[in-house]
Amino acid sequence: MALGQQGVSELLANVACHVDDPRCGLRLSRAEGNVLVEVLDRSGQPPRVGSRPNWSAERGRGLWLLREMADDFGYMPAPYPEGDGLRMGKVVWFSCRGAVPGAPAQ
């Protein structure tokens, strides 16, 4: 489940580094041996995942690596509550096969 832990860390680090408002939501779900990780943030900007990372750069490879290693990866616009209404943010998500550490076996 190292990919799941690495992926959660990457998505939360991206919120901390690239979103003006660091408040976010994290949802983990499991079904039929697959784990789905979703992070809701308060930015409507799509995540920047290049076609090829710059391997000599200090940053900019995390989402690319996650996309390549996960079974599925994506994002979608998503509303979040703000004051008396809703604003648009996004959910960045990935899925991978594997068990959740500490969860009972099925």
C-alpha positions as CSV (number, residue, x, y, z in Angstrom):
1,M,0.0,0.0,0.0
2,A,3.0,2.3,-0.3
3,L,1.5,3.8,-3.5
4,G,-1.6,4.8,-1.5
5,Q,0.5,6.5,1.2
6,Q,2.7,8.2,-1.3
7,G,-0.3,9.4,-3.3
8,V,-2.0,10.8,-0.3
9,S,1.2,12.6,0.7
10,E,1.6,14.0,-2.9
11,L,-2.0,15.3,-3.2
12,L,-2.0,17.0,0.2
13,A,1.5,18.5,-0.5
14,N,0.1,19.9,-3.7
15,V,-2.7,21.6,-1.8
16,A,-0.2,23.1,0.6
17,C,2.1,24.4,-2.1
18,H,-0.3,25.4,-4.9
19,V,-3.7,26.4,-3.4
20,D,-4.1,29.8,-1.7
21,D,-6.5,28.3,0.9
22,P,-5.0,25.2,2.5
23,R,-8.3,23.8,3.8
24,C,-9.1,20.6,2.0
25,G,-10.9,17.3,2.4
26,L,-9.6,13.8,2.1
27,R,-11.7,10.7,1.4
28,L,-10.6,7.1,1.2
29,S,-12.9,4.4,0.1
30,R,-12.4,0.7,-0.7
31,A,-14.4,-1.6,-2.9
32,E,-13.5,-5.0,-4.4
33,G,-9.8,-4.8,-3.5
34,N,-9.4,-1.3,-4.9
35,V,-8.7,1.8,-2.9
36,L,-10.0,5.2,-4.1
37,V,-8.3,8.4,-2.7
38,E,-9.9,11.8,-3.3
39,V,-8.7,15.2,-2.2
40,L,-11.1,18.2,-2.5
41,D,-9.3,21.5,-2.6
42,R,-10.5,25.1,-3.0
43,S,-8.9,25.9,-6.3
44,G,-10.7,25.6,-9.6
45,Q,-7.4,25.3,-11.5
46,P,-6.7,21.9,-12.9
47,P,-3.6,20.1,-11.6
48,R,-0.5,20.5,-13.7
49,V,0.6,17.1,-14.9
50,G,3.2,17.4,-17.7
51,S,3.7,14.8,-20.4
52,R,7.4,14.4,-19.4
53,P,8.9,15.7,-16.2
54,N,12.2,17.6,-16.0
55,W,14.3,15.0,-14.1
56,S,16.9,17.6,-13.1
57,A,14.3,20.0,-11.5
58,E,13.8,19.9,-7.8
59,R,10.0,19.9,-8.2
60,G,7.3,19.0,-10.7
61,R,7.4,15.2,-10.9
62,G,5.0,14.1,-8.2
63,L,1.7,14.1,-10.0
64,W,3.3,12.7,-13.1
65,L,4.7,9.8,-11.1
66,L,1.4,9.2,-9.3
67,R,-0.5,9.2,-12.6
68,E,2.0,6.7,-14.1
69,M,1.9,4.4,-11.0
70,A,-1.8,4.4,-10.1
71,D,-4.3,2.2,-11.8
72,D,-6.4,5.4,-12.6
73,F,-5.9,9.1,-12.0
74,G,-7.9,12.2,-12.7
75,Y,-9.7,15.3,-11.5
76,M,-13.1,17.0,-11.7
77,P,-14.6,20.3,-10.7
78,A,-16.4,20.1,-7.4
79,P,-18.3,22.6,-5.3
80,Y,-17.4,23.4,-1.7
81,P,-19.4,25.5,0.8
82,E,-18.3,29.1,1.3
83,G,-20.4,31.5,3.4
84,D,-24.1,31.1,2.4
85,G,-23.3,29.5,-1.0
86,L,-21.0,27.3,-3.0
87,R,-17.8,27.9,-4.8
88,M,-16.0,25.7,-7.3
89,G,-12.9,23.8,-6.4
90,K,-11.8,20.4,-7.6
91,V,-11.3,16.8,-6.6
92,V,-8.0,15.2,-7.6
93,W,-8.3,11.4,-7.3
94,F,-6.4,8.2,-7.9
95,S,-7.2,4.5,-7.5
96,C,-5.0,1.5,-6.9
97,R,-5.3,-2.1,-6.1
98,G,-4.5,-3.2,-2.5
99,A,-5.6,-3.5,1.0
100,V,-6.0,-0.6,3.5
101,P,-3.5,-1.0,6.3
102,G,-5.3,-2.0,9.5
103,A,-8.5,-2.9,7.8
104,P,-10.0,-6.3,8.4
105,A,-9.5,-8.8,5.6
106,Q,-12.5,-9.5,3.4
